[in-house]
């Protein structure tokens, strides 16, 4: 939306989902959702916790992949033919980036590729796909990545694209998390001190190490509760771990919550923790939930892995801790609980970080500058398609 406010006409092509409109207009942005399976209730490949998790949850969804790729490609061709945009901007290297590179190669429309993380993890894992990655980067005018870590990972696969790579993180709307009414989640859950973690419950999120930190926290701050918001394949394992550690009434896993309720969780918490780890190269590309917590005025702690150090300056706007070290994590949590001056410092500096570097207004300036540079090089003044 912020990009469209800067004078660019944006048409977005997205997968269809059950009950969704195939053509929509939101905030002046045309949204086309392509059908890839019938009936629509079986379109389970996209959205939610991601493609890989969706396939594990709905194994039949793997059968829809060829139709998904074909439908996306044909719809992109149609929009390019009818709208004649000046830029084709794809998100995720596979399959969208590959489609964008092929279309750019055949039509001459400049292509911008955005890497988010899990897409690059797939390409890194399977070496036979490395040439695919290099084909995409060769046929892209700009490649954006969401953190310095992801830039390093991309260059490890496609080292000749360094001059094209720009680090542009994903952003948030600070107003969404910093204003409005707030339900007291501490009171609702009977907590004197509240630790919050939000995210998919998958192995590399490292949530188990946050649970393992709880006995040491409770030894110093007995009225503490831990809320773990989200769902995923590790949920049952995490519940069993909490039970084994005798934390049944101290660790709460409410599942997913409506997005409108998330600000209340963030603003009620005394500290937000993202304990991600690096597991076989899979780790946090950036950590947008940290930005949401900061915008809500909640002190944050994150593991020193992946893109998290792009957000947290250790001791400045939060704490960075070594991965898989529940002892150190517990120590930092207790320190925030017991040091009111530190709490205020992290709140104040966190808000400044979000507004100065991670608001959609600021992020849109970076993307708009990239669009303008590409259009100027191509000598065109037409619209962009994402």
C-alpha positions as CSV (number, residue, x, y, z in Angstrom):
1,X,0.0,0.0,0.0
2,X,2.8,2.5,0.9
3,X,4.4,1.8,-2.5
4,X,1.1,2.7,-4.3
5,X,0.9,5.9,-2.3
6,X,4.2,6.9,-3.8
7,X,2.7,6.9,-7.3
8,X,3.1,3.2,-8.5
9,X,0.2,1.3,-9.8
10,X,0.3,-2.2,-8.3
11,X,-1.4,-5.4,-9.4
12,X,-0.9,-8.4,-7.1
13,X,-1.2,-12.0,-8.2
14,X,-1.8,-14.4,-5.4
15,X,-3.0,-18.0,-4.9
16,X,-6.7,-18.5,-4.4
17,X,-8.1,-19.9,-1.1
18,X,-11.5,-21.2,-0.2
19,X,-14.2,-18.4,0.1
20,X,-11.8,-15.8,-1.3
21,X,-12.6,-13.5,-4.2
22,X,-10.7,-14.1,-7.4
23,X,-10.7,-10.3,-8.1
24,X,-10.5,-7.8,-5.3
25,X,-9.5,-4.1,-4.8
26,X,-8.0,-3.2,-1.5
27,X,-6.6,0.3,-0.8
28,X,-6.3,1.0,-4.5
29,X,-4.4,-2.3,-5.2
30,X,-5.8,-4.7,-7.7
31,X,-5.6,-8.3,-6.3
32,X,-6.0,-11.3,-8.6
33,X,-6.2,-14.7,-7.0
34,X,-5.6,-17.6,-9.4
35,X,-7.5,-20.8,-9.1
36,X,-5.3,-24.0,-9.2
37,X,-7.7,-26.7,-8.1
38,X,-11.4,-27.6,-8.0
39,X,-13.4,-27.5,-5.8
40,X,-11.8,-24.6,-3.9
41,X,-12.0,-26.3,-0.5
42,X,-9.1,-28.5,-1.7
43,X,-6.8,-25.5,-2.4
44,X,-4.6,-26.1,0.7
45,X,-1.1,-25.4,-0.7
46,X,-0.7,-21.8,0.2
47,X,-1.2,-19.6,3.3
48,X,-1.3,-20.7,6.9
49,X,2.1,-22.0,8.2
50,X,3.6,-22.4,4.8
51,X,3.7,-24.9,1.9
52,X,5.8,-27.6,3.6
53,X,3.6,-27.6,6.8
54,X,0.4,-27.5,4.7
55,X,1.6,-30.6,2.8
56,X,2.3,-32.5,6.0
57,X,-1.1,-31.5,7.3
58,X,-2.9,-32.2,4.0
59,X,-0.8,-34.8,2.1
60,X,-3.0,-34.7,-1.0
61,X,-1.9,-31.0,-1.5
62,X,1.3,-32.3,-3.0
63,X,-0.8,-33.4,-6.0
64,X,-1.8,-29.8,-6.6
65,X,1.8,-28.4,-7.0
66,X,2.0,-28.8,-10.8
67,X,-1.3,-27.1,-11.3
68,X,-0.3,-24.4,-8.9
69,X,2.9,-23.6,-10.9
70,X,1.2,-23.8,-14.2
71,X,-1.8,-21.6,-13.2
72,X,0.5,-19.0,-11.6
73,X,2.7,-18.9,-14.8
74,X,-0.3,-18.6,-17.2
75,X,-2.0,-15.9,-15.1
76,X,1.3,-13.9,-14.9
77,X,1.6,-14.2,-18.7
78,X,-2.0,-12.9,-19.1
79,X,-1.4,-9.9,-16.8
80,X,1.9,-9.0,-18.5
81,X,0.1,-9.1,-21.9
82,X,-3.0,-7.0,-20.8
83,X,-1.4,-4.6,-18.3
84,X,2.0,-4.3,-19.8
85,X,3.7,-3.4,-16.5
86,X,7.2,-1.8,-16.3
87,X,8.4,-4.2,-13.6
88,X,7.7,-7.7,-12.5
89,X,8.4,-8.2,-8.8
90,X,8.2,-11.8,-7.4
91,X,8.3,-12.9,-3.8
92,X,10.0,-16.2,-2.9
93,X,12.6,-17.7,-5.3
94,X,10.6,-20.9,-6.0
95,X,8.4,-21.1,-7.8
96,X,7.5,-17.4,-8.2
97,X,11.1,-16.2,-8.8
98,X,11.7,-18.9,-11.5
99,X,8.5,-17.8,-13.2
100,X,9.5,-14.2,-13.0
101,X,13.0,-14.9,-14.4
102,X,11.5,-16.9,-17.3
103,X,9.0,-14.2,-18.1
104,X,11.6,-11.5,-17.9
105,X,13.9,-13.5,-20.2
106,X,11.1,-13.9,-22.8
107,X,9.3,-10.5,-22.6
108,X,12.1,-8.1,-21.6
109,X,10.1,-6.8,-18.6
110,X,12.7,-6.2,-15.8
111,X,12.4,-8.6,-12.9
112,X,12.9,-7.9,-9.2
113,X,13.2,-11.0,-6.9
114,X,12.6,-10.9,-3.2
115,X,14.1,-13.7,-1.0
116,X,12.3,-14.5,2.3
117,X,14.3,-17.4,3.7
118,X,12.6,-20.8,3.5
119,X,12.7,-20.5,-0.3
120,X,16.5,-20.2,-0.2
121,X,16.8,-23.0,2.3
122,X,15.1,-25.3,-0.2
123,X,17.5,-24.3,-3.0
124,X,20.5,-24.6,-0.7
125,X,19.5,-28.1,0.5
126,X,19.2,-29.6,-3.0
127,X,22.4,-28.9,-4.9
128,X,20.8,-29.9,-8.2
129,X,18.7,-26.7,-7.8
130,X,21.7,-24.4,-7.5
131,X,21.7,-23.7,-11.2
132,X,18.0,-22.7,-10.9
133,X,19.0,-20.1,-8.3
134,X,21.7,-18.8,-10.5
135,X,19.3,-18.6,-13.5
136,X,16.9,-16.5,-11.3
137,X,19.6,-14.1,-10.1
138,X,21.1,-13.7,-13.6
139,X,17.6,-12.7,-14.9
140,X,16.8,-10.3,-12.1
141,X,17.6,-6.6,-12.2
142,X,17.6,-6.4,-8.3
143,X,17.4,-9.2,-5.7
144,X,16.2,-8.1,-2.2
145,X,16.9,-10.1,0.9
146,X,15.4,-9.4,4.4
147,X,18.7,-9.5,6.3
148,X,22.5,-9.5,6.1
149,X,22.4,-13.2,7.0
150,X,20.2,-14.0,4.0
151,X,22.5,-12.1,1.8
152,X,25.4,-14.3,2.9
153,X,23.3,-17.4,2.3
154,X,22.3,-16.3,-1.2
155,X,25.9,-15.4,-2.2
156,X,27.0,-18.8,-1.1
157,X,24.8,-20.3,-3.8
158,X,25.0,-17.5,-6.4
159,X,28.2,-15.5,-5.8
160,X,28.2,-13.6,-9.0
161,X,25.0,-11.6,-8.1
162,X,26.5,-9.5,-5.2
163,X,26.2,-6.2,-7.1
164,X,22.4,-6.8,-7.5
165,X,21.6,-7.7,-3.9
166,X,20.0,-5.2,-1.6
167,X,19.1,-5.8,2.1
168,X,15.5,-4.5,2.5
169,X,13.8,-6.1,5.5
170,X,10.1,-6.7,5.8
171,X,8.3,-4.1,7.8
172,X,5.3,-3.5,10.1
173,X,2.7,-0.8,10.8
174,X,3.7,0.6,14.2
175,X,0.3,2.2,14.7
176,X,-1.4,-1.2,14.5
177,X,0.6,-2.5,17.5
178,X,1.1,0.7,19.5
179,X,-2.4,2.1,19.8
180,X,-6.0,1.1,20.6
181,X,-7.6,-0.7,23.4
182,X,-5.8,-3.5,25.2
183,X,-7.1,-6.6,27.0
184,X,-5.0,-7.5,30.1
185,X,-3.6,-10.9,29.3
186,X,-1.7,-11.1,32.5
187,X,-4.9,-10.9,34.5
188,X,-6.7,-13.3,32.1
189,X,-4.0,-15.9,32.6
190,X,-3.3,-15.2,36.3
191,X,0.3,-14.1,35.8
192,X,2.3,-11.7,37.9
193,X,5.0,-11.7,35.3
194,X,4.3,-12.7,31.7
195,X,6.8,-14.1,29.1
196,X,5.4,-14.2,25.5
197,X,6.6,-16.0,22.4
198,X,4.7,-16.0,19.1
199,X,5.4,-18.1,16.0
200,X,5.1,-21.4,14.2
201,X,5.8,-24.3,16.4
202,X,8.6,-25.9,14.3
203,X,12.0,-27.2,15.4
204,X,14.2,-24.3,14.4
205,X,12.1,-21.8,16.4
206,X,13.9,-23.2,19.4
207,X,10.8,-23.0,21.6
208,X,11.9,-26.0,23.7
209,X,14.8,-24.0,25.0
210,X,12.5,-21.3,26.3
211,X,10.5,-23.9,28.1
212,X,13.7,-25.4,29.6
213,X,14.6,-21.9,30.9
214,X,11.4,-21.7,32.9
215,X,12.5,-23.6,36.0
216,X,15.4,-21.2,36.6
217,X,13.1,-18.2,36.0
218,X,10.5,-19.5,38.4
219,X,13.2,-20.1,41.0
220,X,13.7,-16.3,41.1
221,X,10.3,-15.0,40.0
222,X,7.7,-17.6,41.1
223,X,4.6,-15.8,39.7
224,X,5.8,-16.0,36.1
225,X,3.8,-17.6,33.3
226,X,4.9,-18.3,29.7
227,X,2.4,-17.9,26.8
228,X,3.4,-19.6,23.5
229,X,1.1,-18.4,20.8
230,X,1.0,-20.4,17.5
231,X,0.6,-23.8,16.2
232,X,2.7,-26.3,14.3
233,X,4.1,-29.9,14.2
234,X,6.1,-29.4,17.5
235,X,3.0,-28.5,19.6
236,X,2.5,-31.9,21.2
237,X,6.2,-32.3,21.8
238,X,6.3,-28.9,23.6
239,X,3.3,-29.8,25.8
240,X,5.0,-33.1,26.8
241,X,8.2,-31.3,27.7
242,X,6.3,-28.8,29.9
243,X,4.6,-31.7,31.6
244,X,7.9,-33.5,32.2
245,X,9.4,-30.4,33.7
246,X,6.4,-30.0,36.0
247,X,5.3,-26.8,34.3
248,X,1.7,-27.7,33.4
249,X,0.2,-24.6,35.1
250,X,3.1,-22.3,34.1
251,X,3.4,-22.8,30.4
252,X,0.2,-22.1,28.3
253,X,-0.1,-22.9,24.6
254,X,-3.4,-21.3,23.5
255,X,-2.8,-22.1,19.8
256,X,-3.4,-19.4,17.2
257,X,-5.1,-16.2,18.1
258,X,-6.9,-13.7,15.9
259,X,-4.5,-11.1,14.5
260,X,-6.6,-8.4,16.0
261,X,-5.8,-9.8,19.5
262,X,-2.0,-10.0,19.1
263,X,-1.4,-6.4,20.1
264,X,-3.0,-7.1,23.5
265,X,-0.7,-10.1,24.0
266,X,2.4,-8.0,23.1
267,X,1.3,-5.0,25.3
268,X,0.5,-7.2,28.3
269,X,3.8,-9.1,28.3
270,X,6.8,-8.1,30.4
271,X,9.2,-9.6,27.9
272,X,9.0,-11.2,24.4
273,X,11.4,-14.0,23.5
274,X,12.3,-15.4,20.1
275,X,14.6,-18.3,21.0
276,X,15.4,-19.5,17.4
277,X,18.2,-21.8,16.6
278,X,20.2,-22.8,13.4
279,X,19.2,-26.3,12.5
280,X,20.8,-27.6,9.4
281,X,21.0,-24.1,7.8
282,X,17.3,-23.4,8.6
283,X,16.9,-20.4,10.9
284,X,15.3,-17.0,11.3
285,X,15.5,-15.0,8.2
286,X,14.6,-11.8,10.1
287,X,12.1,-12.2,12.9
288,X,9.1,-9.8,12.3
289,X,7.5,-10.8,15.5
290,X,10.3,-9.0,17.3
291,X,9.3,-5.8,15.5
292,X,5.7,-6.3,16.5
293,X,6.7,-6.7,20.1
294,X,8.9,-3.6,20.0
295,X,6.2,-1.5,18.4
296,X,3.9,-2.6,21.3
297,X,6.4,-1.3,23.8
298,X,7.5,-4.8,25.0
299,X,11.2,-5.5,25.8
300,X,12.6,-8.3,23.6
301,X,15.2,-11.1,23.8
302,X,16.3,-13.0,20.7
303,X,18.9,-15.7,19.8
304,X,22.0,-14.5,18.1
305,X,21.3,-16.3,14.9
306,X,20.1,-15.6,11.3
307,X,18.7,-12.1,10.8
308,X,17.8,-11.4,14.4
309,X,21.0,-9.3,15.0
310,X,19.7,-7.0,12.2
311,X,16.9,-6.1,14.6
312,X,18.4,-6.4,18.1
313,X,21.4,-4.4,19.2
314,X,22.5,-6.3,22.3
315,X,22.0,-4.2,25.4
316,X,20.6,-1.3,23.3
317,X,17.1,-2.2,22.3
318,X,17.0,-5.8,23.7
319,X,19.2,-8.8,24.5
320,X,20.9,-11.2,22.2
321,X,21.6,-14.6,23.7
322,X,23.5,-17.7,22.4
323,X,21.2,-20.3,20.8
324,X,20.3,-23.4,22.8
325,X,21.4,-21.9,26.1
326,X,18.4,-21.9,28.5
327,X,20.6,-20.9,31.4
328,X,21.6,-17.6,29.8
329,X,18.1,-17.0,28.5
330,X,16.7,-17.4,32.0
331,X,19.3,-15.0,33.4
332,X,18.4,-12.3,30.8
333,X,14.6,-12.7,31.5
334,X,15.1,-12.3,35.2
335,X,17.3,-9.3,34.7
336,X,14.6,-7.5,32.6
337,X,11.9,-8.5,35.2
338,X,14.0,-6.9,38.0
339,X,15.5,-3.8,36.4
340,X,12.9,-1.1,35.7
341,X,15.4,1.3,34.1
342,X,16.5,-1.5,31.7
343,X,12.8,-2.2,30.8
344,X,12.2,1.5,29.9
345,X,15.5,1.7,28.0
346,X,14.5,-1.3,25.8
347,X,11.0,0.0,25.3
348,X,12.2,3.4,24.3
349,X,14.9,2.2,22.0
350,X,12.8,-0.5,20.5
351,X,10.1,2.0,19.5
352,X,12.8,4.2,17.9
353,X,14.3,1.2,16.0
354,X,10.9,0.2,14.5
355,X,9.9,3.7,13.5
356,X,13.3,4.6,12.0
357,X,14.2,1.4,10.2
358,X,11.3,-1.1,10.0
359,X,8.0,0.8,9.4
360,X,6.3,0.2,6.1
361,X,6.7,3.9,5.4
362,X,10.5,3.5,5.6
363,X,10.6,0.1,3.8
364,X,8.4,1.4,1.0
365,X,11.0,4.2,0.4
366,X,13.7,1.5,-0.3
367,X,11.4,-0.5,-2.7
368,X,10.3,2.7,-4.4
369,X,13.9,3.8,-5.0
370,X,14.6,0.4,-6.5
371,X,11.6,0.5,-8.8
372,X,12.5,4.0,-10.0
373,X,16.1,3.0,-10.7
374,X,14.9,-0.1,-12.7
375,X,12.4,1.9,-14.7
376,X,14.9,4.6,-15.4
377,X,17.4,2.1,-16.7
378,X,14.6,0.5,-18.9
379,X,13.4,3.9,-20.0
380,X,9.8,3.1,-19.0
381,X,7.2,4.9,-16.8
382,X,4.5,2.2,-16.5
383,X,3.2,0.3,-13.5
384,X,4.7,-2.5,-11.5
385,X,3.2,-6.0,-10.9
386,X,3.9,-8.0,-7.8
